[in-house]
Each structure stands twice: as structure tokens, then as C-alpha cells.
């Protein structure tokens, strides 16, 4: 299963590189972002969050230093997806909190995902 929360940087690196968590996090974030767009515009929306946006947010939030040296944008984005998927599964974040965070700055995705990553990291360290 998921085990205990991260106790150190090595544990965080293991979470960020788990493909199963990244796949789950991908679905969760696409749904949450679609939900945020739907609630903001009043029109049903279904969309995917580009890896470029997620990778930029992951770097801004400081996740890059916890990943292997030679990784591309996709792997960096996967790290953020894994972190957020793990955080939701461990009940460190709710879907409502994720959606609210994604609406914070007028749907500026990179900034909103950065804040979401920082929130998840702060709750993991408790």
C-alpha cells in the first residue's frame, strides 16, 4: 500500500518517481482542473493539463531537486502528479481544496499548481 508519509528527502523522492501514483495523479488533476474550469465558467469543460504547466509548477515548488538528474519535462510533471495523487490518497488534500486552489489566480495554471504543490509539501512534512 502507500505506507507512512515521507520522513526525509529520500522518501519524498520515492513518492515523486512512482509511476502508479503519477498515473492516478494525472487523472485526479485533469478532473480537478476540469471541475475548476466548469465552476468558474459555468459551462461544462473537460480538459487535460499540459506537462509544460505541471513541470513549470514542479520546478517553482522545489520538486526538481528531489528527482533524478537526467529527467525530461514529462518526468518532472509526473513527479508533481505523483505528489498530489499521494497527498489526496493519504487525505492530506481534499478534492475541494485542490479545485479551490486551481481557481485561485483566475485560472493561471502554473501559479495555481505551484501553490497546490507547496500546500501538499507542507502537509506531508507534518
C-alpha positions as CSV (number, residue, x, y, z in Angstrom):
1,X,0.0,0.0,0.0
2,X,1.1,3.6,0.5
3,X,3.0,3.2,3.8
4,X,3.7,6.0,6.1
5,X,4.3,9.6,5.0
6,X,7.7,10.7,3.9
7,X,10.2,11.1,6.7
8,X,13.1,12.5,4.6
9,X,14.1,13.6,1.2
10,X,14.7,10.0,0.1
11,X,11.1,9.0,0.9
12,X,9.9,12.1,-1.0
13,X,12.0,11.1,-4.0
14,X,10.4,7.6,-3.9
15,X,6.9,9.1,-4.0
16,X,7.8,11.5,-6.8
17,X,9.1,8.7,-9.0
18,X,6.2,6.2,-8.5
19,X,4.5,5.6,-11.9
20,X,1.3,4.3,-10.3
21,X,0.9,7.5,-8.3
22,X,1.7,9.6,-11.3
23,X,-1.0,7.9,-13.4
24,X,-3.5,8.3,-10.6
25,X,-2.4,11.9,-10.0
26,X,-2.8,12.6,-13.8
27,X,-6.4,11.6,-13.7
28,X,-7.1,13.4,-10.5
29,X,-5.5,16.7,-11.7
30,X,-7.3,16.6,-15.1
31,X,-10.6,16.1,-13.3
32,X,-9.9,18.7,-10.7
33,X,-8.8,21.3,-13.3
34,X,-11.9,20.5,-15.5
35,X,-14.0,20.9,-12.4
36,X,-12.4,24.3,-11.6
37,X,-12.9,25.5,-15.2
38,X,-16.6,24.3,-15.1
39,X,-17.3,26.1,-11.8
40,X,-15.5,29.3,-13.0
41,X,-17.1,29.5,-16.5
42,X,-20.5,28.0,-15.7
43,X,-20.1,25.7,-18.7
44,X,-19.1,22.0,-18.6
45,X,-15.4,21.6,-19.5
46,X,-13.2,18.6,-19.9
47,X,-9.5,19.3,-20.4
48,X,-6.0,17.9,-19.8
49,X,-3.3,19.9,-18.0
50,X,-0.2,20.2,-20.2
51,X,3.0,18.7,-19.0
52,X,4.7,22.0,-19.6
53,X,2.4,23.7,-17.0
54,X,2.9,20.9,-14.4
55,X,6.7,20.8,-15.0
56,X,6.9,24.6,-14.5
57,X,4.9,24.4,-11.3
58,X,7.0,21.5,-10.0
59,X,10.2,23.4,-10.6
60,X,8.8,26.6,-8.9
61,X,7.7,24.5,-5.9
62,X,11.2,23.0,-5.5
63,X,10.4,19.4,-6.5
64,X,13.1,19.2,-9.2
65,X,15.8,18.7,-6.6
66,X,14.2,15.5,-5.4
67,X,14.1,13.9,-8.8
68,X,17.0,12.1,-10.7
69,X,19.4,14.3,-12.5
70,X,18.6,13.4,-16.1
71,X,14.8,13.7,-16.5
72,X,12.7,15.4,-19.0
73,X,9.7,17.7,-18.7
74,X,7.3,14.7,-18.7
75,X,9.1,13.0,-15.7
76,X,9.1,16.3,-13.8
77,X,5.3,16.7,-14.5
78,X,4.8,13.1,-13.4
79,X,6.6,13.9,-10.1
80,X,4.0,16.6,-9.4
81,X,1.2,14.3,-10.3
82,X,2.5,11.6,-8.0
83,X,2.9,14.0,-5.1
84,X,-0.7,15.3,-5.5
85,X,-2.1,11.8,-6.1
86,X,-0.3,10.6,-2.9
87,X,-1.5,13.6,-0.9
88,X,-5.1,13.0,-1.9
89,X,-5.0,9.3,-1.2
90,X,-3.4,10.0,2.2
91,X,-6.2,12.6,2.9
92,X,-3.7,15.4,3.1
93,X,-5.7,17.3,0.5
94,X,-9.4,17.1,-0.5
95,X,-10.8,17.4,-4.0
96,X,-12.5,20.7,-2.9
97,X,-9.1,22.1,-1.7
98,X,-7.5,21.1,-5.0
99,X,-10.3,22.7,-7.0
100,X,-10.3,25.8,-5.0
101,X,-6.5,26.2,-5.3
102,X,-6.8,25.8,-9.1
103,X,-9.2,28.7,-9.2
104,X,-7.1,31.0,-7.0
105,X,-5.4,33.2,-9.6
106,X,-8.0,33.5,-12.3
107,X,-7.1,30.1,-13.7
108,X,-3.4,30.9,-14.2
109,X,-2.4,27.2,-14.2
110,X,1.3,27.3,-13.5
111,X,0.9,29.6,-10.5
112,X,-2.1,27.7,-9.1
113,X,-0.4,24.3,-9.5
114,X,2.7,25.7,-7.8
115,X,0.6,26.8,-4.8
116,X,-1.1,23.4,-4.8
117,X,2.3,21.6,-4.7
118,X,3.6,23.9,-1.9
119,X,0.4,23.1,0.1
120,X,0.9,19.4,-0.4
121,X,4.5,19.5,0.6
122,X,3.7,21.5,3.7
123,X,1.1,18.9,4.8
124,X,3.4,16.0,4.1
125,X,6.0,17.3,6.5
126,X,3.6,17.5,9.4
